Amino acid sequence: MIALTAAEIAEAVGGQPVGLEAADLGSITCTAATTDSREVGPGALFIAKPGESTDGHRFIPQALAAGAVLALAERETRDEEGRTHPAILVPDVVLAMGALAHAIVVRLRATGPLRVIGITGSAGKTTTKDLLAGILSTLGPTVAPHGSYNGEVGVPLTVFRAEHDTRYLVIEMGANAVGNIRYLCDMVLPDAGAVLKVGTAHLGEFGSVENIARTKAELASGVAADGAVALNLDDPRVARMAEVAGAPVTWFGVAGRHQDRPAEGAGMLEARDLRADAQGRPVFTLVLPDGSQHAITARLIGEHHVYNLLAAASLALAVGAPVEAVVRGLNTLGPRSRYRMERTDRPDGVTVINDAYNANPESMAAALRTLAQMGRDARPPRRTWAVLGPMLELGAASAAEHGKIGRDAVRLNIAKLVAVGPEAKPIYSDALLEGSWGEEACWVETVEQAEQLLGEQLAPGDIVLVKSSNGAGLRFLGDRVARGLPDGASNAPRQSSETAEPQERR
């Protein structure tokens, strides 16, 4: 983080200093900021964020002992001798984090070459973010989110990592309510932004797909007029966002999937002759707005990643990346964040695809298609397993959407279907109705039962897809199966109290 005095922080957040002498306001300088007391080092600002399971204010003494020089808090705390801990008090710590992040972005713009790029969509944000950051990092200092830091806590934490020499700041933007992305745009002031797709993730919270589209469109309208907006032409709801875009639009899409061509003079990045190779990787010809064509064989698993690749290329070009750097990145960059079609080939010949960081109907269907293709195109063909947990936060549509996934699995000839957990049972039920019988499909109530089943029945040559929403925890099952760990062994990270990763939004 850029160095900020206590006075500058107080001004940025509109806070009240406590536990400080007048001289301290100018002499105390913070050079890092964190909500995690375990990450505190000398010169840190400790952000005492209230959490669902605990309260960051409890950890202020621990943070100060570890080297923090100031806290951002909602109430006074005292040491054992009754002295008030040095802090800036605000009514809402999370809102104050946003105000501080905004002040930092404004300052960096005034003193350096900073370009801010926003990415949103119902699926693919993290992969696109990783691709874009990989391309831009070859051109200059680049800051991008850890994992899926994409909400009102995660975005400021990303901004706090920027320094005066940061050239590119990549921001992933998630939401669970109308107005969330507008808030993030007002915070970071994006120079460029891409909308990937509108799906049904968080449908139970948004109430309708139309509300999801409205929210994603907040990025299209939130980019500065002298910036650039990249939109998926193959998604009609995304394509309509051109009507509210505040900056010129560049389109991206797959040849044959869009009926309408962009208006004369509008930029278009297109994937032609798209296919998946025997490893499940997207292979296509990238056609750029200038008409040049470039062969791409991506290092991601799943043909559906073509939209992430196209969006990353669009954004990189929008902020000045050379074509050569973009093409090189698309051909060489693999997955960076965990649990996104993460492949492990076990010594016994079993392949595990762990895609259980999140799930919605669209991403679940795409993962099943990739699994089917990988099994079908292998020589000899390989037996496929789909181990599927619940897709959370779908509201009243939950049973119907889970049932559709079960029918898809049968129609794709997935050899073995294992539905895990009560909310996923419609996957199994509809698979039976679609024509699956015998041992082709089963339902188990717990992750432990699924693990036991896999341990007993997996055979060399099998391909296993593990997919669910983050909250279902199947990603840890995928880890254990990938490592061949015995039933009941756990490699799940221990959760800290005030320090758990900010909840991902869609």
For each residue, the residues with C-beta under 8 A, 3 or more apart:
1: 4 30 31 32 33 45 104 160 161 162 163
2: 31 104 107 108 162 163 164
3: 29 30 31
4: 1 8 9 12 29 30 45 104
5: 8 9 25 26 27 28 29 30
6: 9 10 17 20 24 25 26 28 29 30 70 86 88
7: 10 11 17 25 26
8: 4 5 11 12 103
9: 4 5 6 12 13 15 30 45 70 72 88 100
10: 6 7 13 14 15 16 17 25 88
11: 7 8 14
12: 4 8 9 99 100 102 103 104
13: 9 10 72 88 90 96 99 100
14: 10 11 90 96 99
15: 9 10 72 88 89 90 96
16: 10 88 89 90
17: 6 7 10 20 24 25 86 87 88 89
18: 76 84 85 86 87 88 89
19: 76 83 84 85 86 87
20: 6 17 24 25 28 86
21: 24
22: 25
23: 26 27
24: 6 17 20 21 27 28 86
25: 5 6 7 10 17 20 22 28
26: 5 6 7 23
27: 5 23 24
28: 5 6 20 24 25 69 70 86
29: 3 4 5 6 43 69
30: 1 3 4 5 6 9 33 43 44 45 69 70
31: 1 2 3 43 44
32: 1 41 43 44 45 160
33: 1 30 44 45 46 47 72 100 157 160
34: 37 39 40 44 45 46 47 157 160
35: 46 47 49 56 153 157 498 499
36: 39 40 496 498 499
37: 34 40 46 56 59 62 63 66 498 499
38: 496 499
39: 34 36 44 499
40: 34 36 37 44 46 62 63 66 67 68
41: 32 44 66 67
42: 67 69
43: 29 30 31 32 67 69
44: 30 31 32 33 34 39 40 41 63 66 67 68 69
45: 1 4 9 30 32 33 34 68 69 70 71 72
46: 33 34 35 37 40 56 59 60 63 64 68 70 71 72
47: 33 34 35 56 71 72 93 97
48: 55 56 57 59 60 71 72 73 74 77 87 93 498
49: 35 56 93 94 97 153 498
50: 55 56 57 74 93
51: 54 55 56 497 498 500
52:
53: 495 497 500
54: 51 58 497 498
55: 48 50 51 58 498
56: 35 37 46 47 48 49 50 51 59 60 73 93 498
57: 48 50 60 73 74 75 77
58: 54 55 497 498
59: 37 46 48 56 62 63 497 498
60: 46 48 56 57 63 64 71 73 77 85 87
61: 64 65 77 79 85
62: 37 40 59 65 66
63: 37 40 44 46 59 60 66 68 71
64: 46 60 61 67 68 69 71 85 86
65: 61 62
66: 37 40 41 44 62 63
67: 40 41 42 43 44 64
68: 40 44 45 46 63 64 71
69: 28 29 30 42 43 44 45 64 86
70: 6 9 28 30 45 46 86 87 88
71: 45 46 47 48 60 63 64 68 77 85 86 87 88
72: 9 13 15 33 45 46 47 48 87 88 90 93 96 97 100
73: 48 56 57 60 76 77 85 87 88 89 90 93
74: 48 50 57 89 90 91 92 93
75: 57 89
76: 18 19 73 84 85 87 89
77: 48 57 60 61 71 73 84 85 87
78: 82 83 84 85
79: 61 82 83 85
80:
81:
82: 78 79
83: 19 78 79
84: 18 19 76 77 78 87
85: 18 19 60 61 64 71 73 76 77 78 79
86: 6 17 18 19 20 24 28 64 69 70 71
87: 17 18 19 48 60 70 71 72 73 76 77 84
88: 6 9 10 13 15 16 17 18 70 71 72 73 96
89: 15 16 17 18 73 74 75 76
90: 13 14 15 16 72 73 74 93 95 96
91: 74 95
92: 74 95 96
93: 47 48 49 50 56 72 73 74 90 96 97
94: 49 97 98 152 153
95: 90 91 92 98 99 152
96: 13 14 15 72 88 90 92 93 99 100
97: 47 49 72 93 94 100 101 152 153 156 157
98: 94 95 101 102 152 155 156 183 187
99: 12 13 14 95 96 102 103
100: 9 12 13 33 72 96 97 103 104 156 160
101: 97 98 104 105 155 156 159 160 187 188
102: 12 98 99 105 106 186 187 188 189
103: 8 12 99 100 106 107
104: 1 2 4 12 100 101 107 108 159 160 162
105: 101 102 108 109 114 116 159 162 169 187 188 189
106: 102 103 109 110 189
107: 2 103 104 110 111
108: 2 104 105 111 112 114 162 164 166 169
109: 105 106 112 114 189
110: 106 107
111: 107 108 164
112: 108 109 164 165 166 167
113: 140 167
114: 105 108 109 162 166 167 168 169
115: 167 168 169 191 192 319 320
116: 105 169 171 188 189 190 191 192
117: 132 168 169 170 171 190 191 192 193 194 315 318 319
118: 171 172 173 184 185 188 190 192 193 194 219 222 223
119: 125 128 129 132 170 171 172 173 193 194 196 311 315
120: 125 172 173 174 175 181 193 194 195 196 216 219
121: 124 125 128 194 195 196 197 198 199 216 232 238
122: 196 197 198 199 200 201 212 216 360 362 506
123: 196 197 199 201 358 360 362 363 506
124: 121 127 128 196 197 304 305 307 308 311 363
125: 119 120 121 128 129 148 150 172 173 174 196
126: 129 130 147 148 150 172 337 340 357
127: 124 130 131 300 305 308 335 337 340
128: 119 121 124 125 131 132 194 196 308 311 312 315
129: 119 125 126 132 133 144 145 170 172
130: 126 127 133 134 144 333 335 336 337
131: 127 128 134 135 308 309 312 329 330 333
132: 117 119 128 129 135 136 144 170 311 312 315 316
133: 129 130 136 137 142 144 168 170 336
134: 130 131 137 138 329 333 336
135: 131 132 138 139 312 313 316 321 325 326 329 330 333
136: 132 133 139 140 142 167 168 170 316 319 321
137: 133 134 140 141 142 168
138: 134 135 325 328 329
139: 135 136 142 167 168 321 322 325
140: 113 136 137 167 168
141: 137 163 165 166 167 168
142: 133 136 137 139 166 167 168 169 170
143: 158 159 161 162 166 168 169 170
144: 129 130 132 133 158 169 170 172
145: 129 148 149 150 154 155 157 158 170 171 172
146: 149 157 158 501
147: 126 337 338 501 504
148: 125 126 145 154 172 174 337 357 358 501 504
149: 145 146 153 154 155 157 158 172 501 502
150: 125 126 145 154 155 171 172 173 174 502 504 505
151: 154 155 174 175 180 502 503 504 505
152: 94 95 97 98 155 156 180 183 184
153: 35 49 94 97 149 156 157 502
154: 145 148 149 150 151 157 158 172 501 502 504
155: 98 101 145 149 150 151 152 158 159 171 172 173 184 187 188
156: 97 98 100 101 152 153 159 160 187
157: 33 34 35 97 145 146 149 153 154 160 161 502
158: 143 144 145 146 149 154 155 161 162 169 171
159: 101 104 105 143 155 156 162 169 171 187 188
160: 1 32 33 34 100 101 104 156 157
161: 1 143 157 158
162: 1 2 104 105 108 114 143 158 159 166 169
163: 1 2 141 166
164: 2 108 111 112
165: 112 141
166: 108 112 114 141 142 143 162 163 169
167: 112 113 114 115 136 139 140 141 142
168: 114 115 117 133 136 137 139 140 141 142 143 319
169: 105 108 114 115 116 117 142 143 144 158 159 162 166 188
170: 117 119 129 132 133 136 142 143 144 145
171: 116 117 118 119 145 150 155 158 159 184 188 190
172: 118 119 120 125 126 129 144 145 148 149 150 154 155
173: 118 119 120 125 150 155 180 181 184 185 219
174: 120 125 148 150 151 180 504 505 506
175: 120 151 178 180 181 202 215 216 505 506
176: 180 202 205 206 393 505 506
177: 180 205 206 215
178: 175 206 211 214 215
179: 182 183 215 218
180: 151 152 173 174 175 176 177 183 184 215 218 505
181: 120 173 175 184 185 215 216 218 219 222
182: 179 185 186 218 221 222
183: 98 152 179 180 186 187
184: 118 152 155 171 173 180 181 187 188
185: 118 173 181 182 188 189 190 193 218 219 222 223
186: 102 182 183 189 222
187: 98 101 102 105 155 156 159 183 184
188: 101 102 105 116 118 155 159 169 171 184 185
189: 102 105 106 109 116 185 186 224
190: 116 117 118 171 185 193 219 222 223 224 227
191: 115 116 117 223 224 227 228 319
192: 115 116 117 118 223 227 228 229 230 247 315 318 319
193: 117 118 119 120 185 190 219 220 222 223 227 228 229 230 315
194: 117 118 119 120 121 128 219 229 230 231 311 314 315
195: 120 121 198 216 217 219 220 229 230 231 232 238 241
196: 119 120 121 122 123 124 125 128 232 235 238 307 308 311
197: 121 122 123 124 232 235 238 307 362
198: 121 122 195 209 212 213 216 235 237 238
199: 121 122 123 209 212 360 361 362 363 506
200: 122 203 209 212 360 361 362 394 397 401
201: 122 123 212 358 360 362 393 506
202: 175 176 205 206 212 393 505 506
203: 200 206 207 208 209 212 393 394 395 397
204: 207 393 394 395 396 397 398
205: 176 177 202 393 395
206: 176 177 178 202 203 209 211 212 215
207: 203 204 211 395
208: 203 211 212
209: 198 199 200 203 206 212 213 237
210: 213 214
211: 178 206 207 208 214 215
212: 122 198 199 200 201 202 203 206 208 209 215 216
213: 198 209 210 216 217 237 238 240 241
214: 178 210 211 217 218
215: 175 177 178 179 180 181 206 211 212 218
216: 120 121 122 175 181 195 198 212 213 219 220 238 241
217: 195 213 214 220 221 241 244
218: 179 180 181 182 185 214 215 221 222
219: 118 120 173 181 185 190 193 194 195 216 222 223 229
220: 193 195 216 217 223 229 231 241 242 244 245 246
221: 182 217 218 241 244 245 246
222: 118 181 182 185 186 190 193 218 219 246
223: 118 185 190 191 192 193 219 220 227 228 229 245 246 247
224: 189 190 191 227 246 247
225: 246 247
226: 247
227: 190 191 192 193 223 224 246 247 318
228: 191 192 193 223 247 248 250 315 318 319
229: 192 193 194 195 219 220 223 241 242 245 246 247 248 249 250
230: 192 193 194 195 249 250 251 252 311 314 315 318
231: 194 195 220 238 239 241 242 245 249 250 251 252
232: 121 195 196 197 235 238 239 251 252 253 307 310 311
233: 238 239 251 252 253 258 260 262 268
234: 239 253 254 257 258 307
235: 196 197 198 232 238 239
236: 239 240
237: 198 209 213 240 241
238: 121 195 196 197 198 213 216 231 232 233 235 241
239: 231 232 233 234 235 236 242 251 258 260
240: 213 236 237 243
241: 195 213 216 217 220 221 229 231 237 238 244 245
242: 220 229 231 239 245 249
243: 240
244: 217 220 221 241
245: 220 221 223 229 231 241 242 248 249
246: 220 221 222 223 224 225 227 229
247: 192 223 224 225 226 227 228 229
248: 228 229 245 266 267
249: 229 230 231 242 245 262 266 267
250: 228 229 230 231 266 267 268 269 289 314 317 318
251: 230 231 232 233 239 262 266 267 268 269
252: 230 231 232 233 268 269 270 307 310 311 313 314
253: 232 233 234 257 258 268 269 270 271 310
254: 234 257 258 270 271 274 284 306 307
255: 270 271 272 273 274 287
256:
257: 234 253 254
258: 233 234 239 253 254 261
259:
260: 233 239
261: 258 268
262: 233 249 251 266 267 268
263: 266
264:
265:
266: 248 249 250 251 262 263
267: 248 249 250 251 262 289
268: 233 250 251 252 253 261 262 287 289
269: 250 251 252 253 286 287 288 289 310 313 314 317
270: 252 253 254 255 286 287 310
271: 253 254 255 274 282 284 285 286 287 296 306 309 310
272: 255 284 285 287 293
273: 255 284 285
274: 254 255 271 282 283 284 303 306
275: 282 283 284 303
276: 280 281 282 283 302 303 370 373 377
277: 280 281 283 297
278: 374 377 378 379
279: 301 374
280: 276 277 301 302 303 370 373 374
281: 276 277 297 298 299 300 301
282: 271 274 275 276 296 297 298 300 302 303 305 306 309
283: 274 275 276 277 296 297 298
284: 254 271 272 273 274 275 296 306
285: 271 272 273 293 294 295 296
286: 269 270 271 293 294 295 296 310 313 327 330
287: 255 268 269 270 271 272 291 292 293
288: 269 291 292 293 294 317 323
289: 250 267 268 269
290:
291: 287 288
292: 287 288 323
293: 272 285 286 287 288
294: 285 286 288 323 327
295: 285 286
296: 271 282 283 284 285 286 309 327 330 331
297: 277 281 282 283 331
298: 281 282 283 305 306 309 330 331
299: 281 331 332 333 334 335
300: 127 281 282 305 308 309 334 335 341
301: 279 280 281 305 335 341 343 353 370 374
302: 276 280 282 305 341 366 367 370
303: 274 275 276 280 282 306 366 369 370 373
304: 124 307 363 366 369 370
305: 124 127 282 298 300 301 302 308 309 341
306: 254 271 274 282 284 298 303 309 310
307: 124 196 197 232 234 252 254 304 310 311
308: 124 127 128 131 196 300 305 311 312
309: 131 271 282 296 298 300 305 306 312 313 330
310: 232 252 253 269 270 271 286 306 307 313 314
311: 119 124 128 132 194 196 230 232 252 307 308 314 315
312: 128 131 132 135 308 309 315 316 329 330
313: 135 252 269 286 309 310 316 317 326 330
314: 194 230 250 252 269 310 311 317 318
315: 117 119 128 132 192 193 194 228 230 311 312 318 319
316: 132 135 136 312 313 319 321 325 326 329
317: 250 269 288 313 314 320 321 323 326
318: 117 192 227 228 230 250 314 315
319: 115 117 136 168 191 192 228 315 316
320: 115 317
321: 135 136 139 316 317 325 326
322: 139 325 326
323: 288 292 294 317 326 327
324: 327 328
325: 135 138 139 316 321 322 328 329
326: 135 313 316 317 321 322 323 329 330
327: 286 294 296 323 324 330 331
328: 138 324 325 331 332
329: 131 134 135 138 312 316 325 326 332 333
330: 131 135 286 296 298 309 312 313 326 327 333
331: 296 297 298 299 327 328
332: 299 328 329
333: 130 131 134 135 299 329 330 336
334: 299 300
335: 127 130 299 300 301 340 341 342
336: 130 133 134 333
337: 126 127 130 147 148 340 357
338: 147 342 354 357 475
339: 342 354 355 356 357 475 478
340: 126 127 335 337 355 357
341: 300 301 302 305 335 353 354 355 367 370
342: 335 338 339 353 354 355 478
343: 301 351 352 353 354
344: 351 352 354 482 483
345: 349 350 351
346: 349 350 351 352 482 484
347:
348: 460 484
349: 345 346 460 461 462
350: 345 346 458 459 460 461 462 463 464 481
351: 343 344 345 346 374 382 462 463 464
352: 343 344 346 464 466 478 481 482
353: 301 341 342 343 367 370 371 374 463 464 465 466
354: 338 339 341 342 343 344 466 475 478 479 482
355: 339 340 341 342 359 363 367 465 466 467
356: 339 359 389 466 467 468 470 472 474 475 477 478
357: 126 148 337 338 339 340 470 475 504
358: 123 148 201 363 469 470 504 506
359: 355 356 363 364 389 390 391 392 467 468 469
360: 122 123 199 200 201 363 364 391 394 469 506
361: 199 200 364 365 391 394 401 404 405
362: 122 123 197 199 200 201 365 366
363: 123 124 199 304 355 358 359 360 366 367 467
364: 359 360 361 367 368 388 391 405 467
365: 361 362 368 369 404 405 408
366: 302 303 304 362 363 369 370
367: 302 341 353 355 363 364 370 371 465 467
368: 364 365 371 372 386 405 408 409 412 414 465
369: 303 304 365 366 372 373 412
370: 276 280 301 302 303 304 341 353 366 367 373 374 465
371: 353 367 368 374 375 384 386 412 414 463 465
372: 368 369 375 376 384 412 413 414
373: 276 280 303 369 370 376 377
374: 278 279 280 301 351 353 370 371 377 378 382 384 463
375: 371 372 378 381 382 383 384 415 463
376: 372 373 381 413
377: 276 278 373 374 381
378: 278 374 375 381 382 463
379: 278
380:
381: 375 376 377 378
382: 351 374 375 378 461 462 463
383: 375 415 416 459 461 462 463
384: 371 372 374 375 413 414 415 416 462 463 465
385: 414 415 416 417 418 454 458 462 463 464 465
386: 368 371 409 414 416 417 418 465 467
387: 418 420 450 454 464 465 466 467 474 477 478
388: 364 405 409 417 418 419 420 424 427 465 467 468
389: 356 359 419 420 421 424 447 467 468 469 472 473 474
390: 359 398 402 420 421 422 423 424 468 469 472
391: 359 360 361 364 394 398 401 402 405 468 469
392: 359 423 469 470 471 472
393: 176 201 202 203 204 205 469
394: 200 203 204 360 361 391 397 398 401
395: 203 204 205 207 398
396: 204
397: 200 203 204 394 400 401
398: 204 390 391 394 395 401 402 423 426
399: 402 403 426
400: 397 403 404 426
401: 200 361 391 394 397 398 404 405
402: 390 391 398 399 405 406 423 424 425 426 427 430
403: 399 400 406 407 426 427 429 430
404: 361 365 400 401 407 408 430
405: 361 364 365 368 388 391 401 402 408 409 427 430
406: 402 403 409 410 417 419 426 427 428 429 430 431 432 434 436 441
407: 403 404 410 411 430 431 433 434
408: 365 368 404 405 411 412
409: 368 386 388 405 406 412 414 417 427 431 436 441
410: 406 407 413 414 417 431 434 435 436 441
411: 407 408 434
412: 368 369 371 372 408 409
413: 372 376 384 410
414: 368 371 372 384 385 386 409 410 417
415: 375 383 384 385 440
416: 383 384 385 386 439 440 441 457
417: 385 386 388 406 409 410 414 427 428 431 436 440 441 442
418: 385 386 387 388 441 442 443 444 450 453 454
419: 388 389 406 424 425 427 428 431 441 442 443 444
420: 387 388 389 390 424 443 444 445 446 447 449 450 468 472 474 477
421: 389 390 424 425 445 446 447 468 472
422: 390 425 445
423: 390 392 398 402
424: 388 389 390 402 419 420 421 427 428 443 468
425: 402 419 421 422 428 429 443
426: 398 399 400 402 403 406 429 430
427: 388 402 403 405 406 409 417 419 424 430 431 443
428: 406 417 419 424 425 431 432 441 442 443
429: 403 406 425 426 432 433 443
430: 402 403 404 405 406 407 426 427 433 434
431: 406 407 409 410 417 419 427 428 434 436 440 441
432: 406 428 429 436 437 441
433: 407 429 430
434: 406 407 410 411 430 431
435: 410
436: 406 409 410 417 431 432 440 441
437: 432 440 441
438:
439: 416 442
440: 415 416 417 431 436 437
441: 406 409 410 416 417 418 419 428 431 432 436 437
442: 417 418 419 428 439 453
443: 418 419 420 424 425 427 428 429
444: 418 419 420 449 450 453
445: 420 421 422 449
446: 420 421 449 450
447: 389 420 421 450 451 473 474 476 477
448: 451 452 487 488
449: 420 444 445 446 452 453
450: 387 418 420 444 446 447 453 454 474 477
451: 447 448 454 455 477 480 481 487 488
452: 448 449 455 456 487
453: 418 442 444 449 450 456 457
454: 385 387 418 450 451 457 458 464 481
455: 451 452 458 486 487
456: 452 453
457: 416 453 454
458: 350 385 454 455 462 464 481
459: 350 383 462
460: 348 349 350
461: 349 350 382 383
462: 349 350 351 382 383 384 385 458 459
463: 350 351 353 371 374 375 378 382 383 384 385
464: 350 351 352 353 385 387 454 458 481
465: 353 355 367 368 370 371 384 385 386 387 388
466: 352 353 354 355 356 387 474 475 477 478 481
467: 355 356 359 363 364 367 386 387 388 389 474
468: 356 359 388 389 390 391 420 421 424 472 473 474 475
469: 358 359 360 389 390 391 392 393 472
470: 356 357 358 392 475 504
471: 392
472: 356 389 390 392 420 421 468 469
473: 389 447 468 476 477 492
474: 356 387 389 420 447 450 466 467 468 477 478
475: 338 339 354 356 357 466 468 470 478 479
476: 447 473 479 480 490 491 492
477: 356 387 420 447 450 451 466 473 474 480 481
478: 339 342 352 354 356 387 466 474 475 481 482
479: 354 475 476 482 483 485 491
480: 451 476 477 483 485 489 490 491
481: 350 352 451 454 458 464 466 477 478 484 485
482: 344 346 352 354 478 479
483: 344 479 480 491
484: 346 348 481
485: 479 480 481 489 491
486: 455 489
487: 448 451 452 455
488: 448 451
489: 480 485 486
490: 476 480
491: 476 479 480 483 485
492: 473 476
493:
494:
495: 53 500
496: 36 38 499 500
497: 51 53 54 58 59 500
498: 35 36 37 48 49 51 54 55 56 58 59
499: 35 36 37 38 39 496
500: 51 53 495 496 497
501: 146 147 148 149 154 504
502: 149 150 151 153 154 157
503: 151
504: 147 148 150 151 154 174 357 358 470 501
505: 150 151 174 175 176 180 202
506: 122 123 174 175 176 199 201 202 358 360
